[in-house]
Amino acid sequence: MIREIVRVRGRVQAVGFRDRVADIAEDYRVSGTVRNLRPDPVLEIDVEGERSEIERFLDDVFAHPPTFARVEGVDRATAQPRGVEGFTIAKTAEE
């Protein structure tokens, strides 16, 4: 079990990206959250699961972004797993 925090920059807010990520997560054995970060337009995906499942999930997310989204950059970092269950949309947070 691993945890990755993925920050996506670009036109990623107000385009349905959080909903898309949460919908895609239902097809994989992953848990975590997706939320917007402000003041910069950043989408944060905090995901836990087996490495191969996370990779397939993220590949799917980036292969099927919302129509009006534009990904300009992605930063990935590992973190200590929290042991959360399920995948939810979290409230917007200040960076």
N, CA, C and O atoms as a MOPAC input file, in Angstrom:
PM7 MOZYME 1SCF
protein

 N      0.85000 1    -1.18200 1     0.00000 1
 C      0.00000 1     0.00000 1     0.00000 1
 C      0.88700 1     1.23400 1     0.00000 1
 O      1.80700 1     1.35300 1     0.80900 1
 N      0.59900 1     2.15700 1    -0.92200 1
 C      1.33200 1     3.41900 1    -0.98600 1
 C      0.33700 1     4.57200 1    -1.05100 1
 O     -0.85700 1     4.37100 1    -1.27600 1
 N      0.84600 1     5.76300 1    -0.85400 1
 C      0.03800 1     6.98400 1    -0.96900 1
 C      0.78900 1     7.97200 1    -1.84500 1
 O      1.99000 1     8.18500 1    -1.67600 1
 N      0.07800 1     8.56500 1    -2.76900 1
 C      0.65400 1     9.60800 1    -3.61500 1
 C     -0.19700 1    10.85600 1    -3.53000 1
 O     -1.42500 1    10.78400 1    -3.49100 1
 N      0.45800 1    11.99200 1    -3.50200 1
 C     -0.22100 1    13.27800 1    -3.57900 1
 C      0.16500 1    13.87800 1    -4.92700 1
 O      1.33100 1    14.16600 1    -5.19400 1
 N     -0.85100 1    14.05500 1    -5.76100 1
 C     -0.64300 1    14.51300 1    -7.13200 1
 C     -1.26500 1    15.90100 1    -7.25300 1
 O     -2.45800 1    16.07800 1    -7.00700 1
 N     -0.45800 1    16.87300 1    -7.62900 1
 C     -0.95900 1    18.24600 1    -7.82700 1
 C     -0.93700 1    18.56400 1    -9.31300 1
 O      0.09300 1    18.47300 1    -9.98100 1
 N     -2.10100 1    18.93900 1    -9.80000 1
 C     -2.29600 1    19.19000 1   -11.22400 1
 C     -2.53300 1    20.67900 1   -11.42200 1
 O     -3.42700 1    21.25600 1   -10.80400 1
 N     -1.72400 1    21.30900 1   -12.29200 1
 C     -1.83400 1    22.73600 1   -12.56400 1
 C     -2.40400 1    22.97000 1   -13.95900 1
 O     -2.25000 1    22.14400 1   -14.85900 1
 N     -3.06300 1    24.10900 1   -14.11700 1
 C     -3.61600 1    24.49300 1   -15.40900 1
 C     -5.06000 1    24.91600 1   -15.25500 1
 O     -5.46100 1    25.42300 1   -14.20700 1
 N     -5.84100 1    24.70600 1   -16.30400 1
 C     -7.28100 1    24.97800 1   -16.21300 1
 C     -7.92100 1    23.71200 1   -15.64700 1
 O     -8.38200 1    22.84200 1   -16.38500 1
 N     -7.93600 1    23.63500 1   -14.32400 1
 C     -8.38000 1    22.41600 1   -13.64200 1
 C     -9.49500 1    22.68200 1   -12.63100 1
 O     -9.96700 1    21.76000 1   -11.96600 1
 N     -9.91200 1    23.94000 1   -12.51600 1
 C    -11.00300 1    24.28000 1   -11.60700 1
 C    -12.16100 1    24.83800 1   -12.41400 1
 O    -11.96200 1    25.47500 1   -13.44800 1
 N    -13.37700 1    24.59200 1   -11.93200 1
 C    -14.61400 1    25.04900 1   -12.57000 1
 C    -14.82100 1    24.40600 1   -13.94400 1
 O    -15.45900 1    24.98400 1   -14.82300 1
 N    -14.26900 1    23.19500 1   -14.11200 1
 C    -14.45700 1    22.46100 1   -15.37300 1
 C    -14.95300 1    21.03400 1   -15.13800 1
 O    -15.05900 1    20.25000 1   -16.08100 1
 N    -15.26100 1    20.69200 1   -13.87100 1
 C    -15.75700 1    19.35100 1   -13.56400 1
 C    -14.67400 1    18.32000 1   -13.30200 1
 O    -14.94200 1    17.11900 1   -13.32900 1
 N    -13.45700 1    18.77400 1   -13.05100 1
 C    -12.34400 1    17.84200 1   -12.86600 1
 C    -12.49600 1    16.99700 1   -11.60000 1
 O    -12.23700 1    15.79400 1   -11.62700 1
 N    -12.91400 1    17.61500 1   -10.49200 1
 C    -13.06500 1    16.83500 1    -9.25100 1
 C    -14.08500 1    15.72600 1    -9.42900 1
 O    -13.85400 1    14.59300 1    -9.00600 1
 N    -15.21100 1    16.04500 1   -10.05100 1
 C    -16.23400 1    15.02500 1   -10.29000 1
 C    -15.70700 1    13.91100 1   -11.18200 1
 O    -15.97300 1    12.73600 1   -10.93300 1
 N    -14.95900 1    14.27500 1   -12.22300 1
 C    -14.41100 1    13.27300 1   -13.13300 1
 C    -13.46000 1    12.33600 1   -12.39000 1
 O    -13.52500 1    11.11900 1   -12.56300 1
 N    -12.58200 1    12.89900 1   -11.56800 1
 C    -11.63000 1    12.08100 1   -10.80400 1
 C    -12.38300 1    11.13300 1    -9.87500 1
 O    -12.05400 1     9.94800 1    -9.80500 1
 N    -13.38400 1    11.63600 1    -9.16600 1
 C    -14.15300 1    10.79800 1    -8.24400 1
 C    -14.88700 1     9.68700 1    -8.99600 1
 O    -14.95000 1     8.55600 1    -8.51600 1
 N    -15.43700 1     9.99500 1   -10.16100 1
 C    -16.11600 1     8.97200 1   -10.96800 1
 C    -15.14300 1     7.89000 1   -11.42000 1
 O    -15.45100 1     6.70100 1   -11.34600 1
 N    -13.97800 1     8.29900 1   -11.88500 1
 C    -12.97400 1     7.33000 1   -12.34300 1
 C    -12.49500 1     6.47300 1   -11.17900 1
 O    -12.25300 1     5.27800 1   -11.35500 1
 N    -12.35300 1     7.06100 1    -9.99500 1
 C    -11.88200 1     6.30900 1    -8.82200 1
 C    -12.78600 1     5.12600 1    -8.50200 1
 O    -12.31900 1     4.12800 1    -7.95200 1
 N    -14.07300 1     5.21800 1    -8.83700 1
 C    -15.00000 1     4.12200 1    -8.56800 1
 C    -14.63000 1     2.85500 1    -9.32200 1
 O    -15.02100 1     1.75900 1    -8.92000 1
 N    -13.88000 1     2.99300 1   -10.41200 1
 C    -13.50200 1     1.83500 1   -11.22300 1
 C    -12.21400 1     1.17000 1   -10.76100 1
 O    -11.79200 1     0.17500 1   -11.35100 1
 N    -11.58800 1     1.69300 1    -9.72900 1
 C    -10.29700 1     1.18600 1    -9.26000 1
 C    -10.32700 1     0.92000 1    -7.76400 1
 O    -11.18000 1     1.44200 1    -7.04600 1
 N     -9.39900 1     0.11100 1    -7.30700 1
 C     -9.27300 1    -0.17100 1    -5.87400 1
 C     -8.31900 1     0.85600 1    -5.25900 1
 O     -7.20100 1     0.53700 1    -4.85600 1
 N     -8.80400 1     2.10100 1    -5.20400 1
 C     -8.04400 1     3.19800 1    -4.60700 1
 C     -8.94700 1     3.93500 1    -3.63200 1
 O    -10.17200 1     3.86200 1    -3.73100 1
 N     -8.34800 1     4.63600 1    -2.70300 1
 C     -9.09400 1     5.50000 1    -1.79100 1
 C     -8.36200 1     6.81300 1    -1.67700 1
 O     -7.19100 1     6.93100 1    -2.03700 1
 N     -9.08700 1     7.81200 1    -1.16100 1
 C     -8.47100 1     9.11700 1    -0.98200 1
 C     -9.43400 1    10.25200 1    -1.21700 1
 O    -10.64300 1    10.12200 1    -1.02300 1
 N     -8.86700 1    11.38100 1    -1.64200 1
 C     -9.66600 1    12.58300 1    -1.86100 1
 C     -9.16200 1    13.32300 1    -3.09600 1
 O     -8.04300 1    13.12000 1    -3.56600 1
 N    -10.03100 1    14.18100 1    -3.59600 1
 C     -9.65600 1    15.13700 1    -4.63000 1
 C    -10.21500 1    16.47500 1    -4.18500 1
 O    -11.34400 1    16.54600 1    -3.69900 1
 N     -9.42700 1    17.55100 1    -4.34900 1
 C     -9.89400 1    18.87700 1    -3.93100 1
 C     -9.17800 1    19.94200 1    -4.74000 1
 O     -8.12500 1    19.70400 1    -5.33100 1
 N     -9.77200 1    21.11200 1    -4.75000 1
 C     -9.13200 1    22.28300 1    -5.33800 1
 C     -8.27300 1    22.94600 1    -4.27300 1
 O     -8.61300 1    22.94500 1    -3.09000 1
 N     -7.15600 1    23.51200 1    -4.71200 1
 C     -6.29800 1    24.31600 1    -3.83600 1
 C     -6.27000 1    25.72300 1    -4.39300 1
 O     -6.25900 1    25.92700 1    -5.60600 1
 N     -6.26000 1    26.69100 1    -3.48900 1
 C     -6.20300 1    28.08700 1    -3.89000 1
 C     -5.10200 1    28.77400 1    -3.10200 1
 O     -4.76300 1    28.27800 1    -2.02700 1
 N     -4.53300 1    29.84500 1    -3.54000 1
 C     -5.05300 1    30.75400 1    -4.54500 1
 C     -4.72200 1    30.34000 1    -5.98000 1
 O     -5.40500 1    30.78000 1    -6.90400 1
 N     -3.71200 1    29.52000 1    -6.19600 1
 C     -3.39300 1    29.08800 1    -7.55200 1
 C     -4.39100 1    28.02600 1    -7.99300 1
 O     -4.90100 1    27.27200 1    -7.16400 1
 N     -4.67400 1    27.96100 1    -9.28900 1
 C     -5.60400 1    26.93500 1    -9.76500 1
 C     -4.92900 1    25.56000 1    -9.80800 1
 O     -4.37600 1    25.15000 1   -10.82800 1
 N     -4.99100 1    24.87200 1    -8.68400 1
 C     -4.36400 1    23.55900 1    -8.55400 1
 C     -5.42400 1    22.56600 1    -8.09700 1
 O     -6.24700 1    22.86800 1    -7.23200 1
 N     -5.39200 1    21.37700 1    -8.69100 1
 C     -6.23900 1    20.26800 1    -8.27200 1
 C     -5.33100 1    19.27300 1    -7.56700 1
 O     -4.28700 1    18.90400 1    -8.10500 1
 N     -5.71300 1    18.83100 1    -6.37200 1
 C     -4.90400 1    17.87500 1    -5.62200 1
 C     -5.63300 1    16.54300 1    -5.52200 1
 O     -6.76700 1    16.47500 1    -5.04800 1
 N     -4.97000 1    15.49200 1    -5.97100 1
 C     -5.47100 1    14.12800 1    -5.84400 1
 C     -4.59300 1    13.44100 1    -4.81100 1
 O     -3.39300 1    13.26900 1    -5.02700 1
 N     -5.18200 1    13.04900 1    -3.69800 1
 C     -4.48300 1    12.35800 1    -2.60900 1
 C     -5.00000 1    10.93100 1    -2.61600 1
 O     -6.11900 1    10.67600 1    -2.17000 1
 N     -4.20500 1    10.00300 1    -3.11300 1
 C     -4.69800 1     8.65900 1    -3.40100 1
 C     -3.83900 1     7.58200 1    -2.74400 1
 O     -2.61600 1     7.70500 1    -2.66200 1
 N     -4.50500 1     6.52100 1    -2.27700 1
 C     -3.83300 1     5.37800 1    -1.66700 1
 C     -4.27000 1     4.09700 1    -2.34900 1
 O     -5.39800 1     3.98300 1    -2.82600 1
 N     -3.36500 1     3.13900 1    -2.38600 1
 C     -3.67400 1     1.83000 1    -2.95300 1
 C     -2.39200 1     1.13300 1    -3.35600 1
 O     -1.29400 1     1.57000 1    -3.01100 1
 N     -2.54500 1     0.04400 1    -4.08800 1
 C     -1.38000 1    -0.64600 1    -4.62800 1
 C     -0.79800 1     0.20600 1    -5.75300 1
 O     -1.53300 1     0.86800 1    -6.48600 1
 N      0.51400 1     0.18500 1    -5.88200 1
 C      1.19700 1     1.02800 1    -6.86900 1
 C      0.61200 1     0.84200 1    -8.27300 1
 O      0.34400 1     1.82500 1    -8.96400 1
 N      0.41700 1    -0.38600 1    -8.68800 1
 C     -0.08000 1    -0.63100 1   -10.04500 1
 C     -1.50200 1    -0.09500 1   -10.22800 1
 O     -1.84900 1     0.38600 1   -11.30700 1
 N     -2.31600 1    -0.17500 1    -9.18900 1
 C     -3.69400 1     0.32300 1    -9.27600 1
 C     -3.70800 1     1.85300 1    -9.34000 1
 O     -4.49400 1     2.43500 1   -10.08700 1
 N     -2.84800 1     2.49900 1    -8.56600 1
 C     -2.73900 1     3.96000 1    -8.61500 1
 C     -2.27300 1     4.40500 1    -9.99500 1
 O     -2.80400 1     5.37100 1   -10.54400 1
 N     -1.29900 1     3.72100 1   -10.55700 1
 C     -0.80100 1     4.08500 1   -11.88500 1
 C     -1.90000 1     3.96500 1   -12.93400 1
 O     -2.05200 1     4.85700 1   -13.76800 1
 N     -2.65900 1     2.89000 1   -12.90700 1
 C     -3.75300 1     2.70900 1   -13.87000 1
 C     -4.82000 1     3.78100 1   -13.67300 1
 O     -5.33800 1     4.32800 1   -14.64700 1
 N     -5.15400 1     4.08500 1   -12.41000 1
 C     -6.12800 1     5.13200 1   -12.08600 1
 C     -5.67500 1     6.48100 1   -12.63800 1
 O     -6.44500 1     7.16200 1   -13.31500 1
 N     -4.43600 1     6.86900 1   -12.35400 1
 C     -3.93700 1     8.16600 1   -12.81900 1
 C     -3.83000 1     8.20900 1   -14.34200 1
 O     -4.12400 1     9.23700 1   -14.95200 1
 N     -3.41600 1     7.11200 1   -14.95700 1
 C     -3.38800 1     7.05900 1   -16.42400 1
 C     -4.77900 1     7.33700 1   -16.98800 1
 O     -4.92100 1     8.07700 1   -17.96200 1
 N     -5.79600 1     6.74800 1   -16.37900 1
 C     -7.17300 1     6.94200 1   -16.81800 1
 C     -7.61200 1     8.39600 1   -16.61700 1
 O     -8.24100 1     8.98600 1   -17.49600 1
 N     -7.27700 1     8.96500 1   -15.46000 1
 C     -7.62600 1    10.37100 1   -15.17500 1
 C     -7.04600 1    11.29200 1   -16.24800 1
 O     -7.75100 1    12.15300 1   -16.77500 1
 N     -5.76500 1    11.11300 1   -16.57300 1
 C     -5.12800 1    12.02400 1   -17.52400 1
 C     -5.47600 1    11.70000 1   -18.97800 1
 O     -5.31500 1    12.55000 1   -19.85400 1
 N     -5.94400 1    10.50000 1   -19.23700 1
 C     -6.38800 1    10.14700 1   -20.59000 1
 C     -7.80100 1    10.65200 1   -20.87100 1
 O     -8.19600 1    10.78000 1   -22.03000 1
 N     -8.57200 1    10.94200 1   -19.80500 1
 C     -9.97000 1    11.34700 1   -19.96300 1
 C    -10.31700 1    12.57800 1   -19.12700 1
 O    -11.22800 1    12.52500 1   -18.30100 1
 N     -9.60200 1    13.68500 1   -19.33400 1
 C     -9.92900 1    14.89900 1   -18.56800 1
 C    -11.25200 1    15.48600 1   -19.04200 1
 O    -11.71700 1    15.15800 1   -20.13400 1
 N    -11.86100 1    16.34700 1   -18.23800 1
 C    -13.07600 1    17.03800 1   -18.69400 1
 C    -12.79100 1    17.84100 1   -19.96800 1
 O    -11.65700 1    18.25000 1   -20.21600 1
 N    -13.80500 1    18.05300 1   -20.74600 1
 C    -13.68000 1    18.70900 1   -22.04100 1
 C    -12.93000 1    20.03900 1   -21.98800 1
 O    -12.06800 1    20.29200 1   -22.82900 1
 N    -13.24200 1    20.88500 1   -21.02000 1
 C    -12.65100 1    22.22500 1   -20.98400 1
 C    -11.40400 1    22.32500 1   -20.09600 1
 O    -10.87800 1    23.41900 1   -19.89300 1
 N    -10.93400 1    21.20400 1   -19.57200 1
 C     -9.72600 1    21.21000 1   -18.74700 1
 C     -8.48800 1    21.30900 1   -19.63300 1
 O     -8.49200 1    20.89600 1   -20.79300 1
 N     -7.42900 1    21.86900 1   -19.05100 1
 C     -6.13900 1    21.91900 1   -19.73300 1
 C     -5.06000 1    21.70500 1   -18.67300 1
 O     -4.83200 1    22.57200 1   -17.82900 1
 N     -4.41300 1    20.57500 1   -18.72100 1
 C     -3.35200 1    20.25100 1   -17.76400 1
 C     -2.05100 1    20.85500 1   -18.27400 1
 O     -1.61200 1    20.57600 1   -19.38900 1
 N     -1.43900 1    21.69600 1   -17.42700 1
 C     -0.18300 1    22.35000 1   -17.79200 1
 C      1.00600 1    21.79100 1   -17.03300 1
 O      2.15100 1    22.01500 1   -17.42600 1
 N      0.75400 1    21.07000 1   -15.95600 1
 C      1.84400 1    20.48100 1   -15.19300 1
 C      1.31900 1    19.55800 1   -14.11600 1
 O      0.19400 1    19.70900 1   -13.63900 1
 N      2.15300 1    18.59700 1   -13.73800 1
 C      1.78500 1    17.62300 1   -12.71400 1
 C      2.98700 1    17.40700 1   -11.81100 1
 O      4.09400 1    17.16200 1   -12.29200 1
 N      2.77400 1    17.49500 1   -10.50300 1
 C      3.80000 1    17.17700 1    -9.51000 1
 C      3.30300 1    16.00900 1    -8.68200 1
 O      2.15600 1    15.99900 1    -8.23700 1
 N      4.16800 1    15.02400 1    -8.47400 1
 C      3.79100 1    13.84200 1    -7.69000 1
 C      4.76100 1    13.66000 1    -6.54100 1
 O      5.97100 1    13.82700 1    -6.69500 1
 N      4.20900 1    13.31200 1    -5.38000 1
 C      5.03300 1    13.04500 1    -4.20200 1
 C      4.43000 1    11.88300 1    -3.43800 1
 O      3.21100 1    11.71200 1    -3.41100 1
 N      5.28000 1    11.09100 1    -2.82000 1
 C      4.78600 1    10.00600 1    -1.98000 1
 C      4.63500 1    10.52300 1    -0.55200 1
 O      5.29500 1    11.47800 1    -0.14400 1
 N      3.75700 1     9.87300 1     0.18700 1
 C      3.51400 1    10.23500 1     1.58600 1
 C      3.16100 1     8.97600 1     2.35400 1
 O      2.90500 1     7.92600 1     1.76500 1
 N      3.14900 1     9.08600 1     3.65400 1
 C      2.78700 1     7.96400 1     4.51900 1
 C      1.30000 1     7.66500 1     4.35700 1
 O      0.48600 1     8.57800 1     4.49900 1
 N      0.91400 1     6.42300 1     4.06400 1
 C     -0.51700 1     6.08800 1     3.94000 1
 C     -1.28200 1     6.42500 1     5.21800 1
 O     -0.76300 1     6.28900 1     6.32600 1
 N     -2.52900 1     6.86800 1     5.03800 1
 C     -3.38900 1     7.23100 1     6.16800 1
 C     -4.37900 1     6.13100 1     6.51000 1
 O     -4.95800 1     6.13300 1     7.59600 1
 N     -4.57900 1     5.19200 1     5.59400 1
 C     -5.52700 1     4.11100 1     5.84300 1
 C     -6.97200 1     4.52500 1     5.65300 1
 O     -7.86200 1     3.96600 1     6.29400 1
 N     -7.22500 1     5.49300 1     4.78500 1
 C     -8.59700 1     5.94500 1     4.53700 1
 C     -9.32500 1     4.93100 1     3.66500 1
 O     -8.70100 1     4.15300 1     2.94200 1
 N    -10.63900 1     4.95000 1     3.74100 1
 C    -11.45600 1     4.08400 1     2.89700 1
 C    -12.36900 1     4.94000 1     2.04900 1
 O    -12.86700 1     5.96700 1     2.51100 1
 N    -12.59500 1     4.53200 1     0.82000 1
 C    -13.46200 1     5.26000 1    -0.08100 1
 C    -12.73600 1     6.42500 1    -0.73100 1
 O    -11.61300 1     6.76600 1    -0.36100 1
 N    -13.39700 1     7.02300 1    -1.69800 1
 C    -12.82400 1     8.15900 1    -2.40800 1
 C    -13.85000 1     9.27400 1    -2.41700 1
 O    -14.98300 1     9.06700 1    -2.85200 1
 N    -13.47100 1    10.46400 1    -1.93900 1
 C    -14.42300 1    11.56300 1    -1.80500 1
 C    -13.87200 1    12.86400 1    -2.38200 1
 O    -12.67000 1    13.02200 1    -2.59400 1
 N    -14.79200 1    13.77900 1    -2.62300 1
 C    -14.43000 1    15.14000 1    -3.01600 1
 C    -14.35600 1    15.95600 1    -1.73000 1
 O    -15.33400 1    16.05000 1    -0.98800 1
 N    -13.19500 1    16.54200 1    -1.47200 1
 C    -12.99000 1    17.32200 1    -0.25100 1
 C    -13.18900 1    18.81400 1    -0.55300 1
 O    -13.17200 1    19.24300 1    -1.70700 1
 N    -13.37500 1    19.57500 1     0.51100 1
 C    -13.55200 1    21.01900 1     0.38400 1
 C    -12.27900 1    21.67600 1    -0.16200 1
 O    -11.16800 1    21.19100 1     0.05300 1
 N    -12.47000 1    22.78100 1    -0.86800 1
 C    -11.37100 1    23.57700 1    -1.36000 1
 C    -10.52500 1    24.05600 1    -0.18900 1
 O    -11.05600 1    24.40600 1     0.86500 1
 N     -9.20400 1    24.07100 1    -0.37500 1
 C     -8.30100 1    24.47700 1     0.69700 1
 C     -7.34300 1    25.55200 1     0.19100 1
 O     -7.05900 1    25.64000 1    -1.00400 1
 N     -6.86200 1    26.34900 1     1.10400 1
 C     -5.82200 1    27.34400 1     0.80800 1
 C     -4.46600 1    26.65600 1     0.92300 1
 O     -4.22000 1    25.90100 1     1.86300 1
 N     -3.59300 1    26.92300 1    -0.03800 1
 C     -2.23800 1    26.33500 1     0.00900 1
 C     -1.41200 1    26.97800 1     1.08100 1
 O     -0.25100 1    26.61300 1     1.26700 1

